[in-house]
Amino acid sequence: MTQTTDRGAAGRRGPRAAAVPDASGTFSHRQIMTILVGLLLGMFLAALDQTVVSTAIRTIADDLQGYDLQAWATTSFLITSTIATPLYGKLSDMYGRRGFYLFAIAVFVVGSMLCGLADSMYQLAVYRAIQGIGAGGLMSLALAIIADIVPPRERAKYQGWFMAVFGTSSVLGPVIGGFLSGQDSILGITGWRWIFYVNVPLGILAFAVVFKVLHLPHTKREHRIDVPGALALITFLVPLLVVAEQGRIWGWGSTGAVVCYVVAAVGFVLFVLAERAYGDDALLPLRMFGNRTFAVSSVASIVLGAGMFGGILLLPQYLQIVHGSSPTEAGLQMIPLVMGIMAGSVVAGQTTSRTGKYKIFPLVGTVFIVAALLALSVVVGADTSVWTLVPFMLLMGVGLGFNFQPVILAVQNAVSPREIGVATSSVTFFRQMGGTLGTAVFLSVLFSALPGRVEGAYGAAQGDPAFQQAAAADPGQLQQLSDAGSDLGDTSFVQTIDPVLAEPFKAGFADTLDLVFLIAACVVAIGFFVLLFLPQLALRTQSGIQAAQAGDGEAGDSPAAAAAHAAGAAAPTSVEPPVDGADRTGEVPGGTGQPVGTPADAGGTPAGGTPAGGTPAGGRHEAAAHQPTGLDSVPADHLPDGVRPRD
């Protein structure tokens, strides 16, 4: 195993030189910000693309004469990006991040160019799948790279930039998408094609910046490549994602849906068997679920992803259908949500950096989200002012800002630096899966409940003389509105007909959203109880690179280290965790690095607590680290509460 740095990186300094760490693996603030520019550009591309395309997809489908196939352009992107996310994490842990991040940008740019050239919806679906392969690595690898170069104690304030970019893109996406798709042509090219073409110069710029400044040392190791696990994951995810996107159209109990369920179940069993067989070389090592921080964060990401994304999706729907906002206007009206995300991220990042405490933010953030969703389920109505929604959107945004980064930070801090990539991508993967499933469930609830609510609203309006007069004047409009209750794709005319006739439909739609927001609040509330079990560990003061150079990469390969790493967390600790960051049960703080009464393994950490690389576990308490194993060797001020040294 040898540690290497990308060719030509060593020794270069200065404003135009590549950002490389010094001998101790430390990057300066200026170097970190330089690298951050490239990472943020990549993340901006991925986040912007989702919202831009979703706004313009109907215009694109009409132009390509494939309205009935439009969902596949979204589904294909979702499938490939979701599958690629854990693959990028594992492979980058094995072979280094830089090459895979550059690959992700390049594939995304090529896919974007091809999408702009598409002549049919079938072509667009294929090219969107190529785009998704690149997008799968842009977000998860960016977060993993920050973990490599910034210690957990300082990382939160840098990761806040990612949330700022994510929030900004969620506003700019509908605005840009609505503007470009509304143009007949720009420079002789159909307007919607520029939605994809604008990615090309931005992607090239991101590639150039990353290629120039990102040079990370990496320890090469021999690994088996988990091909069976990757194939099994594809077998599991593809039918699951397809039925999540198409089940509402097919019917959740249709033959096609049942076949997807069966194939997905078989794929899941095969995936578990493959991961057990490959052990530490697995795409997602199963022993990582023995780490309590990782297990809790994974479950919480699924639950919170379902509730958060499912709830957020419906606010723009409400603004467009009930208030008549255009996609561009709806995007601008969501600015309070984005401001809340940014504010929450900044507060969480700065406070975590100063105090080292992160657990409180996901808990408080979840309470904020639940409160906002409950409030929306009460106040949302056909005549509710947009300004009335502002404080609740702001509160939800703060809750989101409190949740995203601290959970990822907790996982990165609790695993070995050599597994930061797979840990980060796994949390991202579970959140994306939760969001996909939540979106499918909430839309299904919306479409199932909407016809009855609309019918009830029209029944209640029958006694209104103004409504009777408007209905008698144009019976066709009334029938059209009734039919629209089961198909949201045909609601654009709601804004063009008699407002008196449209009012009951808007009331029925708003009542249905109240139900969906209430369900979303209940789902997110489950996440609160899951997060109660998240351990509060001391944040390491070493970056991933520094920890690896200190010997974690070597000690972490031993059977003893693997077993200790899998032990999981039992309780918070008041001292800095070992270099590999694993939260372990029964360890004595202060130096031995071994469970009480357990001798050191020959290949792992010696009894004195010094890893193979020669650095005392945790990087502190050196005097205690070289004492014999046992409670009698640990200074009294290093012992947990209630534990006393032997006489």
N, C-alpha and C positions, 0 to 999 in steps of 0.2 A: 504494500500500500504506500503510495507516494503522493505527496501534496504538490499540486502544480498550479501555476497561474497562467492565464491566457498569454500567448506569445506576445512579446513586446510591451507587456504592461509593467513589468517590474522596473522600478526606479524612476518612472516618469512622474513629474510633478508640474505644477503651474496651471494657469487658468485654462489652457487649451489641451492639457494632457489628460490621459485617461485617469479616472478616479480609481485608485488602487489603495489597499490598506497599507499601513506601516508594518514594521516587523512584528508588532504585537497583535495585528489584525484589526486595528482601529481606523475608522474613517473619520475625517473631520466633518463638521457640520456643512461646510461648503461642498465637500465631495458628496455627502448624502443628498443634499438638495439638487446637485447636478444629476445624480442617478435618478432622483425622484421625478425629474422632468420627463425622462423617457418612459418611466413606469406609468405616470399619470396620463401621458398621451395614449399609451396602449389601452389602459382601462377606460379612458374617455371614448375611444373608438368602439369598444365592446358594449359599453352601457348605452351610448348614443344610438347605436345601430338598432337595438331592440325597440326603442320607443319611436324612432324615425319610421321604421318599416311598418310598425303596427298602425300608425296613423294613416299611412298612404296605401295600405295593402288593397283596399277596395278600388282605388283609382288604378293601381297597377293591374289588378285582376280584370277590370273592365277593358283596359287598353290591350291586354294580352288575350282577351276573350276566353278567360278561364275562371269566371267568378266562382263556379262550383268547386274549383280546385285550390282556392286561395289558402285554405287552412294548411295545406301541405307545405306551402312555402315557409310557414311558421314552424310547423311540426318538424320538418327536416333539420332546420337550424337548431331546434331545441334538442333533438335526439343526439346529433353529433357533438354539440357543445357539452351536453351533460356527460356523455360517455368519455369525452376527451379530458374532462377536468381531473378525475383521479389518475388517469394515465400520465398526464403532465407532471403531477405531483410526485408519483413514484419514480418515473424516469429521471426527473431532474435531481432527485435525491441520489440516484445512482451515478449519473453522468455529468451533473452540473447544470445550473439554471440558464446560463447565458445563451447557449446554443438553442435550447428549447424555446426560450422567450423570443429570440430572433426568428425561429421557425414559425412560431404562432403568429407573429406580426406579418411575416411574409405570406403565409397561407391566407390570412384574413384579407390582406390587400389583393391578392390574386383572386380570391373568391368575390370580393367587392367589384373588381373590374369585370369579371364574368357575369355577375348579376346585372350590371348595367348594360351588358350586351345581349341579355336573354330575349328570345323571340317568342317564347311560349311559357306557360305556367309550369310545364314539366321541366323545361330547362332551368327556370328560376328556382324550382324546388331543389334540383341537383346542385346548382351553384350556391344556394343558401346552405346546403349541407357542407360544402367545402368551406364556406365562411365560418360555419359553426365549429369546424375542426380547429381553426385558428382562435376563435373567440374563447374556446374552452380553457386556453392557457393564459389569456391576457390578464384576467383578474386574479386567479389563484396564484400564479407564478409571481405577479407583482407583490402580493402580500408575503409570499415566501422569501423573496429577495430582500425585502425590507427586514425580515426576521434575521436574515444572514448578516446584515451589516449594522443593525441597530440593536442594542441590548433591550430586553423587555421593559426595563424600568423607564427607558426613554422612547420606546417604540410607539406608545399610544399617541403621542402628540404628532408624530409623523404620519401615522395611519389616519389621523383626522383629515388629512388632505384627500385621501381616497374617498371618504364619505362626501367631502365637498364636491369633488368631481362627479361622483355618482348622483348627487342631488342636482347639480347643475345640468347634467345630461338629461335627467328626467324631465326638466323644464324645457330645455332647448330642443329635445327630440320632437315633441309634437309641434312646436313652433316651426322648426326647420322643415319637418315632414309635411306639414300643412302648406307652407309657402311653396316648396319645390313641386309638390304634387299638383298644386293649383295652377302652375304655369304650363301653358301649352308647349312652349319650347324655350330653351335658354342656349344661345349660341348654336342654334340649329339642332339641338338635341332635346328629345322629349323631357319635360320637366322632371318626372319621377325618376328618371335614370340618374339624375344628379344626386339623388339620395345615396346611391352607391358610389358614384364617382368621387364625391367629396371625401370618402374614406381614403382614397388613393394617395393624395399629397400628404394628408395627416399621417397615414401609415408609413409612408416613405420617410417622413421627418422623424417619427418615433423610432424606426429601424436605425436611421443614421445616428441618432442620439445614443441609443442603447449600444450599438456597435462600437461607438467611439468611447463611451465613458464606463461601460459596465465590464469590469474585469475582476472576477471573484476567484480566489484560490479554492481548489476543490480536491478532496482526497479520493483518489481512484480506488475502487474495490471491485473484486470479482463477484458477480451476482448471476443467478439464473433469472431469465426473463420469464415472467408469469404469463405466457401466452394462453394457456387454458383458462386462467382466471379472467383475462381480458375478453376472450370469446364468450365465456359464461356470463360476464357482466353485460355484454351486448345482447345476449339471448334474454337476459332478465329485463333490461331497461327498455329496449326497443318496443316490445309489445305493451309494456306498461305505459310508456309515454304516448304511444299511438292511441291507446284506449282512453287515456286521460284527455287527449285533445279531441278525439273523434267520438267518444262514448255518448256524448249528449246528442250527436246527430244519429249514430247507429241505434242507440238505445243501450242502456247499461246491461241489460240481460239478453241482448241479441246474440246470434250465433258468432258473429265476428268478435264481439267483446268477450264472450266465454272462451273462445280459442286464445285470445290474447292473455286472459287470466291464466290459463293452463300452461301456455308456453313460458310466461313470466315465472310461474311457480317452479317449473322444471329448471329454468335458468338460475333461479335463486339457489336451489339445492346444489346444482353443479358448481356455482360460484363459491359457496361455503366449503364444499369438498375440496375444490382447487386451492383455496386459501389455506386450509388446514394442511394440505400436502406440501405447499411451498414454504410454510413457516415464515421466517423473517424476509424471505425473498418475494413474498406474496404482494400482489398489487395493493391490498389493504390487509396488513398483518392482523389476524384476529386477536392476537394478544394485546393489541392497543386498546381493545375494549375493556381490558382488565385495568386500565388506567382510568380512575374515576372521573378525572377532569375531561378526558376525551369522550368517555361514554355519555356523561351528562350533557356535554356540549353538543354531541351529535344528535341526541334525542331532542334537546331543546331547539336545535336548528331546524329540525323537521317540523316541529309543532309551531314555532314562531314564524317560520317561513310560510307555512300554510295560512296562518291567521293574518300576518302582516301583508303579504302580497295579495291574498284574496281580498282583504279589505281595501287596500290602496287601489286595486284595479277598478273598483266600482265607483269611486268618487268621480273620476272623469266621465264615466257613463252617466252618472246623475247630472253632472254639469251640462253635458251635451244634449241629453234627451229632455230633461225637465226644464233647464234654464235656456236651452237653445244655443249654447255656446258652440263655436266652431272648435275643431281640434286645437287650433292655435290659441284661441281664447281660453280653452280649458287648461292648456298647459300653463299659461300665465296665471290663471286663477289658483293653480296648485303651488304657487311660489311660497305661501306660508308654510306648507309642509316641508319644502326644501330648506327654508330658513331654519325651521326647527331641527332638521337633520344636521345641518351645519353647526348650529349652536350646541346641540347635544354632543356631537363629536368633539368639538373644541373643549367643552367643559369636562367631558369624560377623559379625554387625552391628557389635558393639563393636570387635572386632579390626580389621575393615576400616576403620572410621572413624579408628582411631588410626594404623594403618600404611599405609593406602592400598592394601594388597595383597588381592586377591580370588581369584586363580586357584587358590591352594592349597586353598580350601574345597571347591569342586566335586570336585576330585581326591580329597581325603581322604574327603569324604562318599560318593563312589562306592565307594571301598574299604570303608567301613563297611557300606554297603548290601549289597555282594557278600558280605562276611564274614557278615553277619546271615542272608542268604538261604541261604548254604552251611550254616551252623550249623543253621538250621531244617530243611533237607533231611535232616539227620542225626538230630536229636533228636526231631522230631515223630513221635509214635506214638500208638497207641490208648490207652495208659495214661500218657502224658506229663503231668506236673502243669502246671497253668497257671503256677505260680511258676517252673518251669524255663524258660518262654518269656520271662519278664520281661526278663532282661538282653539278649536278642536283639531284643526289640521296642524296648527303649531304644536299643540300638546303631543299629537301622534308623532310628529317629526322629531321632537326631542326624545321621545321614547325609542324611536328607531335609532337615533344617533347614539343613545346610551347602550344599545344592544349589539350593534354590528361588530364593532372593533374589540370591545372588551372580551367577548366570547372567543374570538379568534386569538387574541393575545393570551388568554388563559390556556388555550390548547398549545400554542407555540411554546409557552413557558413550561409546560408540564411534560413535554416529550424531549427525547434526545435531539440535539441539533441535526443529526444525520437523518432525522425523520420529520423535519419541519415541513418539507414539501408535501409529503403524503398526508400529514396531519392538517395542514392548511387547506389543501385541495379537498380533503374529506369533509371538513366542516362546510366549505363552499358547496360541495356536491349535495350534502344532506339539506342544506338550506334551499338550493335550487329545486331539489326533488319535492320538498315540502311546499314550495311556492307553486310548482306545477300541479301537484295534487290538490292544493287548496283552491287554486284558480278553477280547476275542473269541477270540484265539489260545489263551490259557491255559485258558479255559473249555472250548474245543474239545478241548484236550489232556486236560483233566480228565474230560470225558464220554466221550472215546474210550478212555482207559486204564482208567477205573473198572470197567466190567463185568468185564474180564479179571482185574483185581486182586481184586475181590470174589469172583469164582468161584474163584480160586486160594486165597484165605483160607478159604472154606468147604470146599474140598477138603482142605485141611490140617487142618481141625477135625473131619473125619469120624471120625477115630480116637479122639477124646476121649469117654470114657463119659458125662460130664456133658452134652456137646453132643448125643450120641445120644439120651439120655433126654429132653432138652428138645424135640428135633425130633420124637420119637415122640409126645410129649404134644400137640403142636399143629403138624401139618405145614403148615397154611395160613400161619402166621407165617413159616416158612422160605421158602416160595415168594414171599411178599410182599417179604421182604428181598432176595431174588435179583432180583426185578423192579425194585426201587428203585435198583439199581446203575446203571441207565441213565437215571434221571430224579430229579434232586435235588429236584424240586418235591414229591415224595411221601415225604420222609424224616422227617417230624415224628413218625411212629409209632415210629421207632427207639427213642425214649426210653420208650415205654409197654409194650414187649414184654419177654419174658424176656431179662435181660442176657446170659445164656449164648449165646443165639441172635444177639443183636445184636453181640457182641464181634468175630466175624470180619468183619462188614460194616464196623465202625469201623476195624479193622486194615487192610482193603483200601482204605478211603477215605484213611487216614493215609499209606499207602504211595504212593498216587497223588499226594497233595499233596507228598510228598518229591520226586517226579519234577518236578512243576510248579515248585517252589521252585528246584530245580537249574537248570532251563531259564531261569527268571527271572534267576538269578545270572549265567548266561552272557550274557544279553542286556544286563544292566546293565554287565557287564565291558567290553562293546564301547564303552559310553559313556565309560569311563575313557580308552581310547585316542583317542577323538574329542576329548575335553577336553584332551589333551596339546597340541593345536594351538591352544588358546585363548590369544590374546595377553594379556600382562599390561601394560595401559596405565596411565599415571598418571591418577588420578581428577581430574576437573575440580573446581575450587573454586567454580564458578558453577552456579546452578540453571538450569533450562531458560528461565525468564523472564529471568533476568539475562543469559544468553548471547544471547538473542534481542535484548534491548535494546542489547547491546554491538555488534550489527551482524551477527550470524550469519545472521539471517533475510534480510538483504539480500544479503550476499556469497554465501550458500548458494544463491541462485537463479541464479547465473551459470553458464555452461557450464564454465568452468574449475573452479569449486568442485564442480560435479557430477562432473566427471571425476576430480578429486582425491579426492572422497569415495568414489568407486567403486573406488579403487585397492586398498583393503584393507590389512591390517596385515602387515608382514613381521617385525617384531621389537619387543620392548618398548622403551620410551623412558624416559629418566630425568628428562624434564622434562614439564611439564603440556602436554597436547595442545592443538591449536588450539580456538577457541571452538566450532566445530561438532563437535568430539570425534571426527572421523573418524580412523581409524588408517590412515596412508598409507605407502606404500613409497618409500624413497629420499629422504625429506625431511631437511633439515638442522635438527636441534634448535637452538633458540635464536633463531629469528626469521624466516627468509625465508618460510616457509610454502609454498615451491615446491620441487619435485623438483630435485636438483642439475643444473645446466646447463639448466634449463627456464625461459624467460622468463615473466613474469606475463601472464596473459590480460587483455585490455583490460577485460573485465567482471568479473574476479574479484579476487584479492588482488594488490595492487601488489607490485613487486619488493622493496620495503622491508619487506614482511610486514604491512602495515596493512590490514585489511579495509575494505570500503566504509563501514562504520559508524564508522570512525575508531579502533577499538581494536586494539592490537597483537595479532597472532595468539597465542592462548594466554594473553593477559593478563599476560605477564611478559617479561623481557629486553628492555625498551624500547630500551636503547642499541643493542643488536645489531639490533633490528627495523628501524631506520632506516638501516642500513648497506647498501652495494651488495650485490647477489646474488653468492654464490659462497663457497667455503670460506675464501678469504682474508679475508672480512669477518666471520667468526664467531670470537668469542673462544675461545681454546684450551680453557678449562674448560667450554665448552658443546658441544664436539665429542664424538661417540661414541668409545668405546674403539677404539684402533688407527688413528684418523684424525688427521692433523696438518695445520695450516694451511700454505698455500703460502708459500715464502720470497719 
